[in-house]
Amino acid sequence: MSDTRTLTEPKERGAASRWLKMLWVDKPAFCAALFLLIVVLCALFGPMLMGDMATRQNLRGRNAPPFDLAQGWAYVLGADALGRPLLARIAVAAQNTIMVAAGAVLGSAVIGCALGLVAGYSRKRAAQWIMRLGDVIMSFPSLLLAVIVLYMLEPSVANIVLVLAITRIPVYLRTTRAEVLEIRERMFVSAARVMGASDRRIVFRHILPVVLPTLVTIATLDFAFVMLAESSLSFLGIGIQAPEITWGLMVSQGRQYLTTAWWLSFWPGLAIILTTLSLNLLSNWLRIALDPAQRWRLEMGGRRNG
C-alpha cells in the first residue's frame, strides 16, 4: 500500500504543478482564478465570521460613505440604510448567490448530460421524445418562465434553484447530443463495440470522457449566466427575500438611494460584474487547457517561464 502511494503522489503533484503553470501563463485567467477563490472563501466562511456583523443595525452609521473608517474597518465600503457594513453583507451574500448558481448549474448539467447521452447514442423513439422535451423548454424564455413559476410558488432558495436548473437543461442536452452523434461514429467506439463492450460501458467509459471537457467549459460560462439570472430575479423582487441576502437583492435595496448613497448598489453590482468577468476569463482558459490540440500553447509558455 505504501509503495502505491509513493508512486501516485509524485504523479498527482506533477499534474497539479503542470496545470498551475498553464494557468500562470494566462495572466488574466490567473487573476480571475484568484478572485473566484476569494469569492468561494467568502461563501464558505463569510456567514460564520461576519454573520452577526452583517445583521447588526447601527442607526448612527446609516448610509455611511465608503472609506470612512470612523466606525471601524468593516465600514471600508460604507453602510446601508440601517447602518450595516456593506463589506460584511457582501461577504455573507456570496453564499446564497454562489449556492443558487452552483445548484442550478450542477442540476441542469447532470440531467441534461444524462438525457443528451441517451438521445445521442440511442436510435430508439425515446431519443426523439427527449429532444421534443428540450424544444418545449426552449420555447419559453428562461427568465420569463422563472418569473411566472416564482410568482405562483414561494420564492425560496430551493424553488429558485429548481426553476433555473430546468430552464438550462436544453443547453447541456443539445450540446451533449451533438457531441455524442459525432463521437459514436469514431473508430475507437466501433472497436469497443466489436470487442463486445456493452452500451453502458461504451457510453460511460469511452464517450463521456470525450464530452466532459466541452461540458465543463459550458458549465463555467453558464454559471455566470445563472448568477445574473438570480440577481435579476432578486432585483425584480421575486428572488430570495429578506432577511436572506444576495448580491442582486442588495442592488435592489439600494435602488431608492442611488442619488444620495450610490455605494449601496455599486459595490454588490461590482461584485456581480467581477465574478461574471472572472468566470468568462476562466472559461476561455479551460477551453484551451482541456483541448489537446490547443493545450501546447499554454505548455510552451510554461516551459519558457520555467
C-alpha positions in Angstrom: 0.0 0.0 0.0 2.8 2.4 0.9 4.6 1.7 -2.4 1.4 2.5 -4.3 1.1 5.8 -2.5 4.7 6.8 -3.2 4.1 6.1 -6.9 0.8 8.0 -7.3 1.8 11.1 -5.1 4.5 12.3 -7.5 2.2 11.9 -10.5 -0.6 13.9 -8.8 1.9 16.6 -7.7 3.3 16.7 -11.3 -0.2 17.1 -12.8 -1.1 19.8 -10.3 2.1 21.8 -11.0 1.6 21.4 -14.8 -2.0 22.9 -14.5 -0.8 25.7 -12.3 2.0 26.5 -14.8 -0.5 26.6 -17.6 -2.8 28.9 -15.5 0.1 31.1 -14.7 0.8 31.6 -18.5 -2.6 33.2 -19.0 -2.3 36.1 -16.5 -6.0 37.3 -16.9 -7.2 33.8 -16.2 -4.8 33.5 -13.2 -6.2 36.7 -11.7 -9.7 35.5 -12.4 -9.0 32.2 -10.6 -7.6 34.2 -7.6 -10.7 36.4 -7.5 -13.0 33.4 -7.7 -11.1 31.7 -4.9 -11.7 34.7 -2.7 -15.4 34.6 -3.6 -15.6 30.9 -2.7 -13.9 31.5 0.6 -16.4 34.3 1.4 -19.2 31.9 0.5 -17.8 29.2 2.8 -16.7 31.2 5.8 -18.4 34.6 5.4 -21.6 33.8 7.3 -19.6 32.1 10.1 -17.1 35.0 10.5 -19.3 38.0 9.6 -22.8 36.8 10.0 -23.5 38.8 13.2 -21.8 41.9 11.8 -23.9 41.8 8.6 -27.2 41.8 10.5 -26.3 44.1 13.4 -28.0 47.5 13.0 -26.2 50.7 13.7 -28.5 53.7 13.1 -25.7 56.2 13.8 -23.9 54.9 10.8 -26.9 55.0 8.4 -25.7 55.3 4.7 -22.1 55.8 5.9 -19.9 56.7 2.9 -17.1 54.3 1.8 -13.6 54.7 3.1 -14.8 56.3 6.3 -13.2 54.2 9.0 -14.5 56.1 11.9 -17.0 53.2 12.6 -14.3 50.5 12.1 -12.6 48.5 9.4 -15.8 46.7 8.4 -17.2 50.0 7.1 -14.5 50.5 4.4 -17.2 50.1 1.7 -19.7 52.1 3.6 -23.0 51.1 5.3 -26.6 50.5 4.2 -29.8 52.3 5.3 -29.8 50.5 8.6 -26.1 51.1 9.3 -25.0 47.5 8.5 -21.5 47.3 7.0 -21.6 46.6 3.2 -18.3 44.6 3.3 -19.8 42.1 5.7 -23.1 41.9 3.9 -21.4 41.3 0.5 -19.2 38.5 2.0 -22.3 36.9 3.6 -24.5 37.3 0.5 -21.8 35.5 -1.6 -23.0 32.2 0.0 -26.6 32.4 -1.3 -25.6 33.8 -4.7 -23.0 31.1 -5.3 -25.2 28.4 -3.8 -28.1 29.1 -6.1 -25.9 29.3 -9.2 -23.9 26.2 -8.3 -27.0 24.2 -7.5 -28.8 25.2 -10.7 -25.7 24.6 -12.9 -25.0 21.2 -11.3 -28.6 20.0 -11.6 -29.1 21.1 -15.2 -25.7 19.7 -16.2 -26.3 16.3 -14.7 -29.8 16.0 -16.1 -29.1 17.5 -19.4 -25.9 15.4 -19.9 -27.8 12.2 -19.0 -30.6 12.9 -21.4 -28.2 14.0 -24.1 -26.2 10.8 -23.8 -29.4 8.8 -24.3 -30.7 11.0 -27.1 -27.3 10.9 -29.0 -26.4 7.2 -28.6 -29.8 5.6 -28.7 -31.6 5.1 -32.0 -35.0 4.4 -30.4 -38.1 6.6 -30.3 -37.2 7.7 -26.8 -34.4 9.9 -28.2 -36.9 11.8 -30.3 -39.2 12.4 -27.2 -36.2 13.7 -25.3 -35.4 16.2 -28.0 -39.0 17.3 -28.2 -38.9 17.9 -24.4 -35.9 20.1 -24.8 -37.7 22.0 -27.6 -40.7 22.6 -25.3 -38.4 24.0 -22.5 -36.5 26.2 -25.0 -39.8 27.6 -26.5 -40.2 29.7 -23.2 -37.7 32.5 -22.5 -35.8 31.3 -19.4 -36.2 34.5 -17.4 -39.9 34.8 -18.2 -40.5 31.2 -17.3 -38.7 31.7 -14.0 -40.8 34.9 -13.3 -44.1 33.0 -14.0 -43.2 30.0 -11.8 -41.9 32.0 -8.9 -45.0 34.2 -8.9 -47.0 31.0 -8.3 -44.6 29.3 -5.9 -42.8 30.6 -2.8 -39.6 32.4 -3.8 -37.3 30.2 -1.7 -33.8 29.1 -2.5 -34.9 25.6 -3.4 -37.6 26.8 -5.8 -35.2 29.3 -7.5 -32.6 26.5 -8.0 -35.2 24.2 -9.4 -36.6 26.8 -11.8 -33.2 27.9 -13.1 -32.0 24.3 -13.4 -35.0 23.4 -15.6 -34.5 26.4 -17.9 -30.9 25.5 -18.5 -31.3 21.7 -19.2 -31.7 22.2 -23.0 -28.2 23.8 -23.2 -26.5 20.6 -21.9 -29.0 18.3 -23.6 -28.3 19.7 -27.1 -24.6 20.1 -26.7 -24.2 16.5 -25.4 -26.3 15.0 -28.1 -24.4 16.8 -30.8 -21.1 15.6 -29.4 -22.3 12.0 -29.0 -23.7 11.8 -32.5 -20.2 12.6 -33.8 -18.2 10.5 -31.3 -20.3 7.3 -31.7 -19.1 7.0 -35.3 -15.4 7.1 -34.5 -13.1 4.1 -34.8 -12.4 3.6 -31.1 -16.2 3.3 -30.4 -16.6 0.8 -33.2 -13.7 -1.2 -32.0 -15.1 -1.3 -28.5 -18.5 -2.4 -29.9 -16.8 -5.2 -31.9 -14.9 -6.4 -28.9 -18.2 -7.0 -27.1 -18.4 -3.9 -24.8 -21.9 -3.2 -23.5 -23.6 0.0 -24.4 -23.3 1.3 -20.9 -19.6 0.7 -20.9 -19.2 2.4 -24.3 -21.2 5.5 -23.1 -19.6 6.0 -19.7 -16.0 4.7 -20.4 -15.4 5.8 -24.0 -17.9 8.6 -24.9 -18.5 10.6 -21.7 -14.7 11.4 -21.1 -14.6 13.0 -24.5 -17.7 15.0 -23.9 -16.8 16.2 -20.4 -14.3 18.9 -21.4 -16.9 20.7 -23.5 -19.5 20.4 -20.8 -17.1 21.8 -18.2 -16.4 24.8 -20.4 -20.1 25.4 -20.9 -20.9 25.0 -17.2 -18.3 27.7 -16.4 -20.0 30.1 -18.8 -23.5 29.0 -17.6 -22.5 29.7 -14.0 -22.2 33.3 -14.9 -25.5 33.4 -16.7 -27.4 31.7 -13.9 -25.8 34.1 -11.4 -27.0 37.0 -13.5 -30.5 35.5 -13.8 -30.7 35.0 -10.0 -29.6 38.6 -9.5 -32.3 39.8 -12.0 -35.0 37.8 -10.1 -33.8 39.3 -6.8 -33.8 42.8 -8.3 -37.4 42.3 -9.5 -38.4 41.3 -6.0 -39.3 37.6 -6.8 -35.9 36.1 -5.9 -34.6 35.4 -2.4 -36.4 37.5 0.1 -35.1 39.4 3.2 -33.8 38.7 5.8 -31.8 36.4 3.5 -29.4 38.4 1.2 -27.9 38.0 -2.2 -25.9 40.5 -4.3 -28.9 41.1 -6.6 -31.2 41.8 -3.6 -28.6 44.3 -2.3 -28.6 46.1 -5.6 -32.4 46.2 -5.5 -32.5 47.5 -1.9 -30.1 50.3 -2.8 -32.0 51.4 -5.8 -34.0 54.1 -4.0 -30.8 55.7 -2.6 -28.9 55.9 -5.9 -28.8 59.7 -5.9 -27.8 60.1 -2.2 -25.9 56.8 -1.4 -24.7 55.3 -4.7 -22.4 52.8 -2.9 -25.4 50.7 -1.7 -25.9 49.4 -5.2 -22.4 50.0 -6.6 -20.4 47.5 -4.5 -22.7 44.4 -4.9 -23.1 45.3 -8.5 -19.4 45.4 -8.9 -19.1 42.0 -7.2 -21.5 40.6 -9.8 -19.6 42.1 -12.7 -16.2 41.0 -11.5 -17.4 37.4 -10.7 -19.1 37.2 -14.1 -16.0 38.5 -15.9 -13.7 36.1 -14.0 -15.9 33.2 -14.9 -15.7 34.2 -18.6 -11.9 34.5 -18.5 -11.5 31.2 -16.7 -13.9 29.5 -19.2 -11.8 30.7 -22.1 -8.7 29.3 -20.4 -10.4 26.0 -19.7 -11.4 25.8 -23.4 -7.8 25.9 -24.4 -6.4 23.8 -21.5 -8.8 20.9 -21.9 -8.3 20.7 -25.7 -5.2 18.6 -26.6 -5.0 20.3 -29.9 -4.5 23.8 -28.4 -3.0 22.9 -25.0 0.5 23.2 -26.4 0.2 27.0 -26.4 0.0 27.1 -22.6 2.5 24.3 -22.1 5.1 26.1 -24.3 4.5 29.3 -22.4 5.0 27.4 -19.1 8.3 26.0 -20.3 9.6 29.4 -21.3 8.7 30.8 -17.9 10.2 27.8 -16.2 
